[in-house]
Amino acid sequence: MTRKDPFAGLRLSEQASPTGKLDQQLFVNRPAPKPNPPKSEEVSRAEPSTSGQVLTSVPTVDVRSKTSKDFDLLEQPLYKATYNYTQDELEALEDLRLELSRALDRKVTKNEVLRVALHLLIEDHRKDPERSYIRRKIAGTPQR
């Protein structure tokens, strides 16, 4: 049985509009959209500058002001990031995960292990930045 192609002989440009013009504009220069104004709590003050523009300053947060109780493993992680690891590091991570999973008799994920490690590094660095483990480890590693 022969099937007849309903689109045989038709050009896409002829189907786009009665005038035959394409309505796609993939490479047309358009003005950039205006950025959203900052939220009111992010702007601490607004002062007019000499050029007539409004300058806004965003309050800075001191990283050391947070305490260890600010980190909670039960808090839902909302951001994904990818990092590079060696084969040995990944195998050690998997070994640690399995060991914890067996000892605690529950499922432990690599993500949980890495988040706990991150919490520990940050808490240690906030207590004493000059003597923190991460500073000593990175300082002893030659730059590439």
N, C-alpha and C positions, 0 to 999 in steps of 0.2 A: 504494500500500500504506500503510495507516494504522498508525502506531506508537503503542502505548499507553505512556504515561508511568508507570513503576512508582512514582513518588513523588506522583502526582496525589492530592490530598485529604489528604495527610499533613502534619502540622506538624512542624517541626524539634524543638520542645519536647516533642512526644509521643514522638519517637524517642530522646531523650536518656536517659531512664531509665523504668522501669516506672511510677514514681510521677508522671511528667510534669514533674519539677523539672529545671531546667537545671544542669549541672555546671560551666559556665563561671563563673569569678569574676574578671572583668577588673578591676573597680574595688573590690576588697576590700582594706582596710588590713591589711597583714601586717607583722610586725616585720622590720626591716632585718637582713640577714645579718651575722653577726659578722665583723669584718675579720680577715684572716690575720695571725698574729703575725709580727713582723719576723724576718728571717733572723738567725742568731746573729752573722755577721760584720758586720752593719749596726749592731748595738747595741754601743756602746763600754762603757757602764756602766748599771746600773739601781740607783736609789736610791729608797727609800720616801719618799713625801711626807707631809706632816702630815695629809692627808685620807685616807691609806691607799692611794692610787693609786700605781702604779709609774711613775716618770718615766724615759724613755729618751732618751739623746742620740745622735744620729747624727753620725759624724765628718764634718767638712767637708773638701772638697778644694780646694786652692788652684789656681785656673785657670792661673796662671803657672808652676806647678811642672812642667807637661808640656812636653816639648821637641818640636821639629818632627818628630823621628823617630816620635813617637806617632801621627802621621797617615799612613795608608797607603791609597793609592787602590785597592789590590787587596783591601783589607778589604771584606767583603760589607756593603753598606748594608742595614740592617734596618728603617729608619723612613722613612715618607713624609711630606712636608709640602708645602703649597701656598703660594705667595707671589704677590704681584701685581707685574706688570711693565707697562711701557708698550709700545706697538707698536715704537717705535724700539729699545728695549732687547732685545726678542725678536728683531728682525731682526739686530741687531748680534751677538747670541749665536749665531744661526744662521749668520751670515757667518763668525764665528770658528770655529765647529764645522766648517764646510765647508773652510775654509782649512787647519785642522789635519789634517783627514781626508785631504786631498789631499797635504799635505806629508809626512805620516807613512805614507801609503799603507796606511791601515787605518781601520776604522770608529771614529769618535769620537762619543760621545753628548753631548747637552746636559747630562745629569746629571754626566758626568765633568768637563766644563768648569766647571760650577758648584761641584762638590766641590773641584776644584783651587783655584778662586778663594776659596772659603771657607777652605781650609787656609792660603793665602797671607795672607789678611786676619788670621786668628787668630795666625799665626806673627809677622807684622809687629807686631801689637798687643802680643803677649807680650814682644817684644824691647824696645820702648820705648813704653809706653802713651801718654805725653804727646805724642809726635811721630808716632804711627801714622797711616797713611793714612786709615783709617776714622774716627778721631777728628777729623782735620782736615776730612774731607768732611762728616761729620754736623754738626760745629760751625759750618761755613759755610753750612748749609742752614737757612733760617727754619722755625720750627715752624708746623704747621698748626693 
